[in-house]
Amino acid sequence: MPVRKTKRGDQRTPLDGSWDVLVCGASFAGLSVARELAGSGARVLVVDRYEIGERQTSACGAPTEWLANMGVADSILQTFQEIDFHTQHGDSVMRLPWSFSIFDYPQLCGLLWEQCGEAEFETAKIERLAGPSPAPGTSIDPSHTFEVETDRGVLSAPLVVDCLGWRRVLGADGYQPPDGPLSRGLEVHPRGRGDRMEIWIERNVVPAGYGWSFPAGDELRVGVGSFDPRFHVKQPTVELAARLDLPPDGYQGNWIPHRLREATEGGVFFCGDSAGHCLPLTAEGIRTAFYFGIAAGRELRGVVEGRIDRAEALRRYAVFNAAHRWKFEWMLRVQRLIPRVPPRLLAPALRTMSSEAFVRWSFNHYLDIAPPSFATATSARAAGRDPVPA
């Protein structure tokens, strides 16, 4: 588990100044945004409450091709081609048409940061936008510069991205657990080894959700996620670990948004969990954070390089985000359906869906929601044209 190393007390000196781009949040989405701005000539500041790679909050897995295309394959701990599904009335195995890898979070973040060029990094807690921001639907003065309050001072930039997670700190409407469209997840990290990626869809584990065990080198990441935010997952996590003869060591958890939100508000860009970019049903949010972070970064690069203005970049990114809404809504409907399926029907349904033809069709469509080719597609810096189709 990561050790806290963020500066405290007298080490947290005052921080202020102006940059071209301010990226708030230094995990998957924020680092993907900054990565797209490397070599653009922009003065980029990435700010997070924690050091880069310090605070892991997920099981840390993604399609292997995404990790390779992002240049972070060296962080992979284990790779899987199959998933074992367990239900109260039987088990099944799905062999995927593509592989899924579990990775080391600090190492992956470090590899992404190495690709961020001349970007600067500071630890500070982002608190709010300073002063009034443009109301939704109103035009933004092209010369407007945002001021962002932190616990170390005020930072300013004309281009600001919120990658701070489900709280949507720089937006007007944050969620308050357990109200709001949030799932909750908790995981333990006992020492041990395994060679199977396992999922439990059992009502006696969690009424609406699933449990998991993901081997990761010399540890096992065992946890429970609930689609119902009112259902507490600590005891089910402890019980699942006990079922596997594992101690509940190394707790970590988080709230998980399961509804897509607007990706722009008041002139600010939102990426990752702050925009609800976590897929419903599977709670997979890492590759979507990469995906939308890249999209936002390419739009910001267009502004920095003078090919489009800020208003156009905001419009285009909002359109790009909205084009995915039907996919997220479709998965949310399935998420709501699964808990209603009678347990005795779930096992034969999963066995039927484990056929090679169905798995290939369904998982390839699922991957195409945020395809790994997007990470290596010709970007604006190489092609000299608009980065994201309007």
C-alpha positions as CSV (number, residue, x, y, z in Angstrom):
1,M,0.0,0.0,0.0
2,P,1.2,3.6,-0.7
3,V,2.8,5.5,2.2
4,R,1.6,9.1,2.7
5,K,4.3,11.5,1.7
6,T,2.4,14.8,1.1
7,K,4.0,17.8,2.8
8,R,2.5,19.0,6.0
9,G,2.8,21.9,8.4
10,D,5.7,24.3,7.8
11,Q,6.6,22.5,4.6
12,R,3.4,23.7,3.0
13,T,4.7,27.1,1.9
14,P,2.5,29.8,0.2
15,L,1.7,29.1,-3.4
16,D,0.3,31.5,-6.0
17,G,0.9,32.6,-9.6
18,S,-0.4,32.4,-13.1
19,W,-0.2,29.6,-15.7
20,D,-1.6,29.0,-19.2
21,V,-3.4,25.8,-18.1
22,L,-4.3,24.7,-14.5
23,V,-5.0,20.9,-14.2
24,C,-6.6,20.2,-10.8
25,G,-6.1,16.5,-10.0
26,A,-3.1,14.3,-10.7
27,S,-4.5,10.8,-11.2
28,F,-5.5,9.1,-14.4
29,A,-7.5,12.0,-16.0
30,G,-5.4,14.9,-14.9
31,L,-2.1,13.3,-16.0
32,S,-3.7,12.3,-19.3
33,V,-4.7,16.0,-19.9
34,A,-1.2,17.2,-19.0
35,R,0.4,14.5,-21.2
36,E,-1.4,15.9,-24.3
37,L,0.0,19.4,-23.7
38,A,3.7,18.2,-23.7
39,G,5.7,20.2,-26.2
40,S,3.0,22.7,-26.8
41,G,4.9,25.6,-25.2
42,A,2.1,26.1,-22.6
43,R,2.9,26.7,-19.0
44,V,1.0,23.9,-17.3
45,L,0.6,23.4,-13.6
46,V,-0.8,20.2,-12.2
47,V,-2.1,20.4,-8.6
48,D,-3.2,17.7,-6.3
49,R,-3.8,17.2,-2.6
50,Y,-1.4,14.3,-2.7
51,E,1.9,13.6,-4.4
52,I,1.8,11.9,-7.8
53,G,1.0,8.2,-7.3
54,E,0.5,8.5,-3.6
55,R,-3.2,7.8,-3.2
56,Q,-4.6,4.6,-4.9
57,T,-8.4,4.3,-4.6
58,S,-9.2,1.5,-7.1
59,A,-8.3,-2.0,-8.1
60,C,-6.1,-0.5,-10.8
61,G,-6.9,-2.6,-13.9
62,A,-7.4,-1.7,-17.5
63,P,-7.4,-3.3,-21.0
64,T,-3.8,-4.2,-21.7
65,E,-3.9,-2.4,-25.1
66,W,-4.8,0.9,-23.4
67,L,-1.8,0.6,-21.1
68,A,0.5,-0.2,-23.9
69,N,-0.8,2.7,-26.1
70,M,-0.4,5.1,-23.1
71,G,3.2,4.1,-22.8
72,V,2.8,2.6,-19.3
73,A,3.0,-1.1,-19.9
74,D,6.0,-1.4,-17.6
75,S,3.6,-0.9,-14.7
76,I,1.7,-4.1,-15.4
77,L,1.8,-6.7,-12.6
78,Q,-0.4,-9.4,-14.1
79,T,-2.5,-9.9,-17.2
80,F,-5.6,-12.0,-17.7
81,Q,-7.5,-13.3,-20.7
82,E,-10.3,-15.0,-18.7
83,I,-12.8,-13.9,-16.0
84,D,-14.4,-16.4,-13.6
85,F,-18.0,-15.5,-12.6
86,H,-19.4,-17.0,-9.4
87,T,-23.2,-17.0,-8.6
88,Q,-25.2,-18.7,-5.8
89,H,-26.3,-21.4,-8.3
90,G,-23.2,-22.0,-10.5
91,D,-20.1,-20.7,-12.0
92,S,-18.9,-19.8,-15.5
93,V,-15.8,-18.7,-17.3
94,M,-15.6,-16.0,-20.0
95,R,-12.5,-16.0,-22.3
96,L,-12.1,-12.4,-23.4
97,P,-11.3,-11.3,-27.0
98,W,-8.7,-8.9,-25.4
99,S,-6.7,-9.1,-22.2
100,F,-7.1,-7.1,-19.0
101,S,-4.1,-6.1,-16.8
102,I,-3.7,-5.1,-13.2
103,F,-1.0,-2.5,-12.6
104,D,1.1,-0.8,-10.0
105,Y,-0.5,2.6,-9.4
106,P,2.5,4.7,-8.3
107,Q,4.6,3.3,-11.1
108,L,1.9,4.0,-13.7
109,C,1.4,7.6,-12.5
110,G,5.2,8.1,-12.6
111,L,5.3,6.8,-16.2
112,L,2.5,9.2,-17.2
113,W,4.2,12.1,-15.5
114,E,7.4,11.5,-17.4
115,Q,5.4,12.1,-20.6
116,C,4.1,15.5,-19.4
117,G,7.1,17.4,-20.6
118,E,7.7,20.7,-18.9
119,A,4.5,20.7,-16.8
120,E,5.0,21.7,-13.2
121,F,3.5,20.0,-10.1
122,E,2.5,21.2,-6.7
123,T,0.7,19.6,-3.7
124,A,-2.2,21.7,-2.5
125,K,-5.9,21.2,-1.7
126,I,-8.2,22.7,-4.3
127,E,-11.0,24.4,-2.4
128,R,-13.1,26.5,-4.9
129,L,-13.2,28.9,-7.7
130,A,-12.5,32.4,-6.4
131,G,-15.2,35.0,-7.3
132,P,-18.2,34.5,-9.6
133,S,-17.9,32.3,-12.6
134,P,-20.0,32.6,-15.8
135,A,-23.5,31.2,-15.4
136,P,-24.3,28.1,-17.5
137,G,-25.4,29.0,-21.0
138,T,-23.9,32.5,-20.9
139,S,-21.0,33.7,-23.0
140,I,-17.6,33.9,-21.5
141,D,-15.4,36.9,-21.9
142,P,-12.4,35.7,-24.0
143,S,-10.1,37.6,-21.7
144,H,-11.5,36.0,-18.5
145,T,-9.0,34.4,-16.2
146,F,-10.1,32.0,-13.6
147,E,-8.8,32.2,-10.0
148,V,-8.7,28.9,-8.0
149,E,-8.4,29.0,-4.2
150,T,-6.2,26.4,-2.6
151,D,-5.1,25.8,1.0
152,R,-1.7,27.4,0.0
153,G,-2.9,30.4,-2.0
154,V,-4.7,31.5,-5.2
155,L,-3.8,30.2,-8.6
156,S,-4.9,31.7,-11.9
157,A,-5.2,30.5,-15.5
158,P,-7.5,31.1,-18.5
159,L,-7.8,27.3,-19.0
160,V,-8.8,25.2,-16.0
161,V,-9.6,21.5,-15.8
162,D,-11.3,19.8,-12.8
163,C,-10.1,16.2,-12.5
164,L,-10.7,16.1,-8.8
165,G,-13.1,13.2,-8.6
166,W,-16.8,12.7,-7.9
167,R,-17.0,15.8,-5.6
168,R,-16.8,18.1,-8.8
169,V,-15.1,20.7,-6.6
170,L,-15.1,23.5,-9.3
171,G,-18.7,22.9,-10.3
172,A,-21.9,24.4,-8.9
173,D,-23.5,21.1,-8.2
174,G,-21.6,18.4,-6.3
175,Y,-23.0,15.2,-5.0
176,Q,-23.4,14.4,-1.3
177,P,-23.2,10.7,-0.3
178,P,-25.3,8.7,0.1
179,D,-27.6,10.8,-2.0
180,G,-26.9,11.1,-5.7
181,P,-26.0,8.6,-8.4
182,L,-23.0,7.0,-6.6
183,S,-21.9,3.5,-6.1
184,R,-19.5,2.6,-3.2
185,G,-16.6,0.3,-3.2
186,L,-14.1,-1.0,-0.7
187,E,-11.0,-3.2,-1.2
188,V,-8.4,-5.0,0.9
189,H,-4.8,-5.9,-0.2
190,P,-3.6,-9.0,1.6
191,R,-0.4,-10.6,0.6
192,G,-0.7,-13.6,-1.6
193,R,-0.6,-14.8,-5.2
194,G,-3.2,-16.0,-7.7
195,D,-3.7,-16.6,-11.4
196,R,-7.5,-16.1,-11.8
197,M,-9.5,-12.9,-12.1
198,E,-12.8,-13.6,-10.2
199,I,-16.1,-11.9,-9.9
200,W,-18.9,-12.8,-7.4
201,I,-22.5,-11.8,-8.4
202,E,-24.2,-13.1,-5.3
203,R,-27.0,-11.5,-3.2
204,N,-25.4,-12.9,0.0
205,V,-22.3,-10.9,-0.9
206,V,-24.0,-7.7,-1.9
207,P,-27.7,-7.2,-2.9
208,A,-27.0,-5.0,-5.9
209,G,-23.4,-5.1,-7.1
210,Y,-20.5,-7.6,-7.1
211,G,-17.4,-8.8,-5.3
212,W,-14.0,-9.3,-6.9
213,S,-10.5,-10.8,-6.4
214,F,-7.8,-9.5,-8.7
215,P,-4.3,-10.9,-8.3
216,A,-1.6,-8.2,-8.5
217,G,1.9,-9.7,-8.3
218,D,2.5,-10.4,-4.6
219,E,-0.9,-9.2,-3.4
220,L,-4.5,-10.0,-3.9
221,R,-7.0,-7.1,-4.4
222,V,-10.3,-8.3,-2.9
223,G,-13.3,-6.0,-2.6
224,V,-17.0,-5.4,-2.9
225,G,-18.9,-2.7,-4.8
226,S,-22.5,-1.8,-4.3
227,F,-24.7,0.1,-6.8
228,D,-26.8,1.2,-3.8
229,P,-24.8,3.9,-1.9
230,R,-26.8,3.2,1.3
231,F,-25.4,-0.4,1.5
232,H,-22.3,-0.5,3.6
233,V,-19.6,-2.7,2.1
234,K,-17.0,-3.2,4.9
235,Q,-18.5,-6.3,6.4
236,P,-19.1,-8.0,3.0
237,T,-15.5,-7.2,2.0
238,V,-14.2,-8.8,5.3
239,E,-16.5,-11.8,4.7
240,L,-15.3,-12.3,1.1
241,A,-11.7,-12.1,2.2
242,A,-12.4,-14.7,4.9
243,R,-14.0,-17.0,2.3
244,L,-10.7,-16.9,0.4
245,D,-8.8,-17.5,3.7
246,L,-7.2,-14.0,3.5
247,P,-6.8,-11.4,6.2
248,P,-8.6,-8.0,5.6
249,D,-5.3,-6.0,5.3
250,G,-4.8,-2.6,3.6
251,Y,-8.2,-1.0,3.3
252,Q,-8.9,1.4,0.5
253,G,-12.2,2.6,-1.0
254,N,-14.1,5.4,-2.7
255,W,-17.4,6.6,-4.0
256,I,-17.9,5.8,-7.7
257,P,-20.2,8.0,-9.9
258,H,-22.4,6.0,-12.2
259,R,-24.1,8.7,-14.3
260,L,-22.5,10.8,-17.0
261,R,-22.5,14.5,-16.2
262,E,-21.9,17.7,-18.3
263,A,-18.2,17.9,-19.2
264,T,-18.1,21.7,-19.2
265,E,-19.6,24.3,-16.8
266,G,-18.9,28.0,-16.4
267,G,-15.9,27.8,-18.7
268,V,-14.2,24.9,-16.8
269,F,-13.4,21.5,-18.3
270,F,-14.3,18.4,-16.3
271,C,-12.7,15.0,-16.7
272,G,-12.8,11.6,-15.1
273,D,-15.1,11.1,-12.1
274,S,-15.9,14.8,-11.9
275,A,-17.8,14.3,-15.2
276,G,-19.1,10.9,-14.3
277,H,-16.8,9.2,-16.7
278,C,-16.9,5.9,-14.9
279,L,-18.8,3.3,-16.8
280,P,-22.0,2.0,-15.0
281,L,-22.4,-1.7,-14.4
282,T,-18.6,-2.5,-14.5
283,A,-17.5,0.6,-12.5
284,E,-14.5,0.7,-14.9
285,G,-13.2,4.3,-14.9
286,I,-9.5,4.2,-15.6
287,R,-9.6,3.8,-19.4
288,T,-12.5,6.3,-19.7
289,A,-10.4,8.8,-17.6
290,F,-7.5,8.3,-20.1
291,Y,-9.9,8.7,-23.0
292,F,-11.7,11.8,-21.9
293,G,-8.5,13.3,-20.5
294,I,-6.9,12.9,-23.9
295,A,-9.9,14.5,-25.6
296,A,-9.9,17.5,-23.3
297,G,-6.1,17.8,-23.5
298,R,-6.2,17.9,-27.3
299,E,-8.8,20.6,-27.2
300,L,-6.8,22.6,-24.8
301,R,-3.7,22.2,-27.0
302,G,-5.8,23.6,-29.9
303,V,-6.4,26.8,-27.8
304,V,-2.8,27.1,-26.7
305,E,-1.5,26.8,-30.3
306,G,-4.1,29.3,-31.5
307,R,-6.1,27.0,-33.8
308,I,-9.3,27.4,-31.8
309,D,-10.5,29.7,-29.1
310,R,-11.6,28.7,-25.6
311,A,-15.3,28.9,-26.3
312,E,-14.9,26.6,-29.3
313,A,-12.8,24.2,-27.3
314,L,-15.5,24.0,-24.6
315,R,-18.2,23.5,-27.2
316,R,-16.4,20.7,-29.0
317,Y,-15.5,18.9,-25.8
318,A,-19.1,19.2,-24.6
319,V,-20.3,17.7,-27.9
320,F,-17.7,14.9,-27.7
321,N,-18.9,14.1,-24.1
322,A,-22.6,14.2,-25.0
323,A,-22.1,11.8,-28.0
324,H,-21.3,9.1,-25.4
325,R,-24.4,9.7,-23.2
326,W,-26.5,7.0,-24.8
327,K,-23.8,4.4,-24.2
328,F,-23.6,5.3,-20.5
329,E,-27.3,5.3,-20.1
330,W,-27.7,1.9,-21.8
331,M,-25.1,0.5,-19.3
332,L,-26.9,2.2,-16.4
333,R,-30.2,0.4,-17.4
334,V,-28.4,-2.9,-17.4
335,Q,-26.9,-2.1,-14.0
336,R,-30.4,-1.5,-12.6
337,L,-31.7,-4.7,-14.3
338,I,-29.1,-7.2,-12.9
339,P,-30.3,-7.1,-9.2
340,R,-33.8,-7.9,-10.4
341,V,-32.8,-11.1,-12.2
342,P,-33.8,-14.1,-10.0
343,P,-30.7,-15.8,-8.6
344,R,-31.6,-19.1,-10.1
345,L,-31.8,-17.6,-13.6
346,L,-28.5,-15.7,-13.3
347,A,-26.2,-18.7,-13.5
348,P,-27.7,-20.2,-16.7
349,A,-27.9,-16.7,-18.2
350,L,-24.1,-16.2,-17.6
351,R,-23.3,-19.6,-19.0
352,T,-25.3,-18.7,-22.1
353,M,-23.5,-15.4,-22.4
354,S,-20.1,-17.2,-22.0
355,S,-20.3,-18.5,-25.6
356,E,-17.3,-17.4,-27.7
357,A,-19.5,-15.6,-30.2
358,F,-21.5,-13.6,-27.6
359,V,-18.4,-12.7,-25.6
360,R,-16.5,-11.5,-28.7
361,W,-19.5,-9.4,-29.8
362,S,-20.3,-7.9,-26.4
363,F,-16.8,-7.3,-25.1
364,N,-15.6,-5.7,-28.3
365,H,-18.6,-3.4,-28.3
366,Y,-17.8,-2.6,-24.7
367,L,-14.2,-1.8,-25.5
368,D,-15.3,0.5,-28.3
369,I,-17.0,2.8,-25.9
370,A,-13.5,4.1,-25.3
371,P,-11.3,2.4,-27.8
372,P,-7.5,2.0,-27.1
373,S,-6.8,3.3,-30.6
374,F,-7.8,6.8,-29.4
375,A,-4.6,7.0,-27.4
376,T,-2.4,6.7,-30.5
377,A,-4.7,8.4,-33.0
378,T,-3.0,11.3,-34.9
379,S,-3.3,14.2,-32.6
380,A,-3.4,17.9,-33.3
381,R,0.3,18.4,-32.5
382,A,1.2,15.9,-35.2
383,A,-1.4,16.7,-37.8
384,G,-1.9,20.4,-37.3
385,R,-5.6,20.2,-37.4
386,D,-8.5,20.1,-35.0
387,P,-8.0,17.3,-32.5
388,V,-11.5,16.0,-31.8
389,P,-14.3,15.7,-34.4
390,A,-17.0,18.3,-33.7
